[in-house]
Amino acid sequence: MQLLARWPLDEGDDLAARLVAAYGEPRRSYHDLRHLVEVLDRLDELAEAGTPFDAVPVRLAAWFHDAVHDGRPDDEERSARWAEEALAVVDVDAGVVAEVARLVRMTEHHDPAGADRNGAALSDADLAVLARPPQRYADYVAAVRREYAHVPDDQFAIGRAAVLRELLAADRLFRTDHGHDRWEDVARRNVEAELAGLEPRSGLSGGTT
């Protein structure tokens, strides 16, 4: 499988295959193989633009960041623990393992510290879907809704609107220079449009910040 060729280690092919199987679970509609590929693609784009980050831990964190995803609040924590346990078995340096786990946990809130270049790169790559063309953004929104099909429409609208408002309240959605320059304006327009469509169902009104 072509995706397996993008595994950033010389060892651990069985682990990579297990991760591919996890992202390929039929119940996933957004946090799936397409998402993993897009995150890896955006990391490639950031690297080609000269964005500084440590390739191996950041790319490993991309592979693990949604390794566990069943809609429970601790998805990121369980994904980070899987990374800690599995990477130790394939004899990855302990410092790299710790950095991978830290980065996976960071994706719960996408709020890397100002000097966290690894966190900035991974966060931007993960959020880059917000800046995709209208049809891809619509596909993303629909896929997220399918993953939470068990949540009633009104409750989903309230929760989703809260997430979108939190995104818009940030000074910057994207922390790297490339991400901010290339993706920020489009992402904000997409998020604002989605929020406007949710507000009548969520009972929310007013500004978006």
C-alpha positions in Angstrom: 0.0 0.0 0.0 1.4 3.4 -1.0 0.6 4.9 2.4 2.8 2.5 4.2 5.8 3.9 2.2 5.3 7.1 4.1 5.9 5.5 7.5 8.9 7.6 8.8 10.8 4.7 10.5 12.9 1.9 9.0 11.4 -0.5 11.4 7.8 -1.0 12.7 6.1 -2.0 9.5 3.7 -4.2 11.4 2.8 -1.2 13.6 2.2 1.0 10.5 -0.1 -1.7 9.1 -2.0 -1.7 12.4 -2.4 2.0 12.3 -3.6 1.9 8.7 -6.2 -0.7 9.8 -7.3 1.6 12.7 -7.8 4.6 10.4 -9.6 2.3 7.9 -12.3 1.2 10.4 -15.7 1.3 8.6 -17.3 3.4 11.3 -14.9 6.3 10.6 -16.1 8.8 8.1 -13.7 11.8 8.8 -10.9 10.6 11.1 -10.0 8.1 8.5 -7.3 7.2 5.9 -8.1 10.2 3.8 -7.6 12.5 6.8 -4.2 10.8 7.6 -3.1 11.2 4.0 -4.1 14.9 4.0 -2.3 15.6 7.2 0.9 14.0 5.9 0.5 16.0 2.6 0.2 19.2 4.5 3.3 18.4 6.5 5.1 17.8 3.2 3.8 21.2 2.0 5.1 22.9 5.2 8.5 21.2 4.9 8.8 22.3 1.2 8.0 25.8 2.2 10.9 25.8 4.7 8.8 25.5 7.9 11.2 24.2 10.6 10.1 21.1 12.5 11.6 17.8 13.5 10.5 15.4 10.8 10.5 12.0 12.5 8.5 12.9 15.7 6.1 15.2 14.0 5.3 12.6 11.2 5.0 9.8 13.8 2.6 12.0 15.7 0.6 12.5 12.6 0.3 8.8 12.2 -0.8 8.4 15.8 -2.9 11.6 16.4 -6.2 9.9 15.6 -5.1 6.3 16.1 -7.9 5.9 18.6 -11.1 7.6 17.7 -14.5 6.5 19.0 -16.0 9.8 20.0 -15.1 9.6 23.7 -13.4 12.6 25.3 -10.1 10.8 25.9 -9.4 9.8 22.3 -6.1 11.8 22.2 -4.9 10.5 25.5 -5.5 6.9 24.4 -3.8 7.6 21.1 -0.8 9.0 22.9 -0.6 6.0 25.2 -0.7 3.7 22.2 2.2 5.6 20.8 4.2 5.4 24.0 3.7 1.7 24.3 4.1 0.7 20.6 7.1 2.9 19.8 9.0 1.6 22.8 8.5 -1.9 21.5 10.1 -1.0 18.1 13.0 0.6 20.1 12.5 4.2 19.2 14.6 6.6 21.2 12.8 7.5 24.5 13.1 11.2 23.7 11.4 10.8 20.4 8.6 8.7 22.0 8.0 11.3 24.6 7.8 14.1 21.9 5.4 12.0 19.8 3.1 11.5 22.8 3.2 15.2 23.7 2.3 16.2 20.2 -0.6 13.8 20.1 -2.0 15.1 23.3 -1.6 18.7 22.0 -4.0 17.9 19.2 -6.9 17.8 21.7 -6.9 21.7 21.8 -4.5 22.7 18.9 -2.9 25.3 21.1 0.9 24.9 20.9 3.1 27.3 22.8 4.7 30.1 20.8 8.1 28.5 20.6 6.7 25.0 19.9 7.6 24.6 16.2 6.8 20.9 16.2 3.4 21.5 17.7 2.7 24.4 15.3 3.5 22.2 12.3 1.3 19.3 13.4 -1.6 21.6 14.6 -1.6 23.4 11.3 -1.5 20.2 9.2 -4.4 18.8 11.2 -6.5 22.0 10.9 -5.7 22.6 7.2 -8.9 20.9 6.2 -10.6 24.1 7.4 -9.0 25.9 4.4 -10.0 23.5 1.7 -12.2 24.4 -1.3 -16.0 24.6 -0.6 -16.8 21.0 -1.8 -14.1 19.4 0.3 -15.1 21.5 3.3 -18.7 20.4 2.8 -17.5 16.8 2.6 -15.6 17.3 5.9 -18.6 18.8 7.7 -20.8 16.0 6.5 -18.3 13.3 7.5 -17.9 14.8 11.0 -21.7 14.7 11.4 -21.8 11.1 10.4 -19.3 10.2 13.1 -21.6 11.7 15.6 -24.8 10.4 14.1 -25.8 9.1 17.6 -26.1 12.7 18.8 -29.4 14.5 18.2 -29.3 17.3 15.7 -30.0 20.1 18.3 -27.3 18.9 20.7 -24.8 18.4 17.8 -25.5 21.9 16.6 -24.8 23.4 20.0 -21.6 21.5 20.5 -20.3 22.1 16.9 -21.1 25.8 17.2 -19.1 26.0 20.4 -16.1 24.4 18.7 -16.4 26.8 15.7 -16.7 29.8 18.0 -13.6 28.7 19.9 -11.7 28.4 16.6 -12.7 31.9 15.5 -11.8 33.4 18.8 -8.2 32.5 18.4 -5.8 35.2 17.2 -4.5 32.8 14.7 -5.9 29.4 13.5 -2.5 28.6 12.0 0.7 29.1 13.9 3.3 28.6 11.1 4.0 31.5 8.8 3.1 29.3 5.7 -0.2 28.1 7.3 -1.2 31.6 8.3 -0.3 33.2 5.0 -1.9 30.5 2.8 -4.8 29.1 4.8 -6.0 31.5 7.5 -8.4 33.7 5.4 -10.1 30.8 3.6 -10.4 28.8 6.8 -12.1 31.7 8.6 -14.6 32.2 5.8 -15.4 28.5 5.8 -15.9 28.3 9.5 -17.9 31.5 9.6 -20.2 30.2 6.9 -20.7 26.9 8.7 -21.4 28.6 12.0 -24.0 30.9 10.3 -25.8 27.8 9.1 -25.8 26.2 12.6 -27.0 29.1 14.7 -30.7 28.8 13.9 -30.6 25.2 15.1 -28.3 25.7 18.0 -30.3 28.6 19.4 -27.2 30.8 19.4 -26.9 34.2 17.9 -24.5 37.2 18.0 -20.9 37.6 17.1 -18.4 34.8 16.3 -15.6 35.8 18.6 
